[in-house]
Amino acid sequence: MVLKSELTVAAIAERDGQFLIVEERASRRLVFNQPAGHVEDGESFDAAVVRETLEETGWTFHPQAVVGIYLWRHHGTRQAILRVAFCGNVSGHDPHRTLDDGIVRAHWMTREELVNHAARLRTPMVLRCIDDYLAGARFSLDLLHRMAVDAGHAAIP
């Protein structure tokens, strides 16, 4: 069986011990997640995380490092998600910006508050990313590369 996964990015932004979290509707539930979403065709990883954070929170995200790359499979649907999590800072909040469909609001929450709402986390990746960030996991943004499609070159065996 071939594993097919959705390629996503997530932003981990911390301010005074609190993390930027979105409350969103997913499968008729209100859940908590990092600002996150799919990488669009032709988009770089860092551009995707900046765009998703702005669309979901109204904050401009400035990625500084990769915290980790996570593969998770939903136990019920068997859907696989491949997540690249970035840490960085935010600036320039626009409180009047219309947020993406499904996003109820953005919050600043502590890790403890998220643990207290563990049943409402969208996936286990939410807390795992924060724990890895708090443990000091940081990888250079140079870790990630995007290769342009070039029809003029055949694959090298």
Secondary structure as a PSIPRED ss2 file (coil, helix, strand):
# PSIPRED VFORMAT (PSIPRED V4.0)

   1 M C   1.000  0.000  0.000
   2 V C   1.000  0.000  0.000
   3 L C   1.000  0.000  0.000
   4 K C   1.000  0.000  0.000
   5 S E   0.000  0.000  1.000
   6 E E   0.000  0.000  1.000
   7 L E   0.000  0.000  1.000
   8 T E   0.000  0.000  1.000
   9 V E   0.000  0.000  1.000
  10 A E   0.000  0.000  1.000
  11 A E   0.000  0.000  1.000
  12 I E   0.000  0.000  1.000
  13 A E   0.000  0.000  1.000
  14 E E   0.000  0.000  1.000
  15 R E   0.000  0.000  1.000
  16 D C   1.000  0.000  0.000
  17 G C   1.000  0.000  0.000
  18 Q E   0.000  0.000  1.000
  19 F E   0.000  0.000  1.000
  20 L E   0.000  0.000  1.000
  21 I E   0.000  0.000  1.000
  22 V E   0.000  0.000  1.000
  23 E E   0.000  0.000  1.000
  24 E E   0.000  0.000  1.000
  25 R E   0.000  0.000  1.000
  26 A E   0.000  0.000  1.000
  27 S C   1.000  0.000  0.000
  28 R C   1.000  0.000  0.000
  29 R E   0.000  0.000  1.000
  30 L E   0.000  0.000  1.000
  31 V E   0.000  0.000  1.000
  32 F E   0.000  0.000  1.000
  33 N E   0.000  0.000  1.000
  34 Q C   1.000  0.000  0.000
  35 P C   1.000  0.000  0.000
  36 A E   0.000  0.000  1.000
  37 G E   0.000  0.000  1.000
  38 H E   0.000  0.000  1.000
  39 V C   1.000  0.000  0.000
  40 E C   1.000  0.000  0.000
  41 D C   1.000  0.000  0.000
  42 G C   1.000  0.000  0.000
  43 E C   1.000  0.000  0.000
  44 S C   1.000  0.000  0.000
  45 F H   0.000  1.000  0.000
  46 D H   0.000  1.000  0.000
  47 A H   0.000  1.000  0.000
  48 A H   0.000  1.000  0.000
  49 V H   0.000  1.000  0.000
  50 V H   0.000  1.000  0.000
  51 R H   0.000  1.000  0.000
  52 E H   0.000  1.000  0.000
  53 T H   0.000  1.000  0.000
  54 L H   0.000  1.000  0.000
  55 E H   0.000  1.000  0.000
  56 E H   0.000  1.000  0.000
  57 T H   0.000  1.000  0.000
  58 G C   1.000  0.000  0.000
  59 W C   1.000  0.000  0.000
  60 T E   0.000  0.000  1.000
  61 F E   0.000  0.000  1.000
  62 H E   0.000  0.000  1.000
  63 P E   0.000  0.000  1.000
  64 Q E   0.000  0.000  1.000
  65 A E   0.000  0.000  1.000
  66 V E   0.000  0.000  1.000
  67 V E   0.000  0.000  1.000
  68 G E   0.000  0.000  1.000
  69 I E   0.000  0.000  1.000
  70 Y E   0.000  0.000  1.000
  71 L E   0.000  0.000  1.000
  72 W E   0.000  0.000  1.000
  73 R E   0.000  0.000  1.000
  74 H C   1.000  0.000  0.000
  75 H C   1.000  0.000  0.000
  76 G C   1.000  0.000  0.000
  77 T C   1.000  0.000  0.000
  78 R C   1.000  0.000  0.000
  79 Q C   1.000  0.000  0.000
  80 A E   0.000  0.000  1.000
  81 I E   0.000  0.000  1.000
  82 L E   0.000  0.000  1.000
  83 R E   0.000  0.000  1.000
  84 V E   0.000  0.000  1.000
  85 A E   0.000  0.000  1.000
  86 F E   0.000  0.000  1.000
  87 C E   0.000  0.000  1.000
  88 G E   0.000  0.000  1.000
  89 N E   0.000  0.000  1.000
  90 V E   0.000  0.000  1.000
  91 S E   0.000  0.000  1.000
  92 G C   1.000  0.000  0.000
  93 H C   1.000  0.000  0.000
  94 D C   1.000  0.000  0.000
  95 P C   1.000  0.000  0.000
  96 H C   1.000  0.000  0.000
  97 R C   1.000  0.000  0.000
  98 T C   1.000  0.000  0.000
  99 L C   1.000  0.000  0.000
 100 D C   1.000  0.000  0.000
 101 D C   1.000  0.000  0.000
 102 G C   1.000  0.000  0.000
 103 I E   0.000  0.000  1.000
 104 V E   0.000  0.000  1.000
 105 R E   0.000  0.000  1.000
 106 A E   0.000  0.000  1.000
 107 H E   0.000  0.000  1.000
 108 W E   0.000  0.000  1.000
 109 M E   0.000  0.000  1.000
 110 T C   1.000  0.000  0.000
 111 R H   0.000  1.000  0.000
 112 E H   0.000  1.000  0.000
 113 E H   0.000  1.000  0.000
 114 L H   0.000  1.000  0.000
 115 V H   0.000  1.000  0.000
 116 N H   0.000  1.000  0.000
 117 H C   1.000  0.000  0.000
 118 A H   0.000  1.000  0.000
 119 A H   0.000  1.000  0.000
 120 R H   0.000  1.000  0.000
 121 L E   0.000  0.000  1.000
 122 R C   1.000  0.000  0.000
 123 T C   1.000  0.000  0.000
 124 P C   1.000  0.000  0.000
 125 M H   0.000  1.000  0.000
 126 V H   0.000  1.000  0.000
 127 L H   0.000  1.000  0.000
 128 R H   0.000  1.000  0.000
 129 C H   0.000  1.000  0.000
 130 I H   0.000  1.000  0.000
 131 D H   0.000  1.000  0.000
 132 D H   0.000  1.000  0.000
 133 Y H   0.000  1.000  0.000
 134 L H   0.000  1.000  0.000
 135 A C   1.000  0.000  0.000
 136 G C   1.000  0.000  0.000
 137 A C   1.000  0.000  0.000
 138 R C   1.000  0.000  0.000
 139 F E   0.000  0.000  1.000
 140 S C   1.000  0.000  0.000
 141 L H   0.000  1.000  0.000
 142 D H   0.000  1.000  0.000
 143 L H   0.000  1.000  0.000
 144 L C   1.000  0.000  0.000
 145 H C   1.000  0.000  0.000
 146 R C   1.000  0.000  0.000
 147 M C   1.000  0.000  0.000
 148 A C   1.000  0.000  0.000
 149 V C   1.000  0.000  0.000
 150 D C   1.000  0.000  0.000
 151 A C   1.000  0.000  0.000
 152 G C   1.000  0.000  0.000
 153 H C   1.000  0.000  0.000
 154 A C   1.000  0.000  0.000
 155 A C   1.000  0.000  0.000
 156 I C   1.000  0.000  0.000
 157 P C   1.000  0.000  0.000
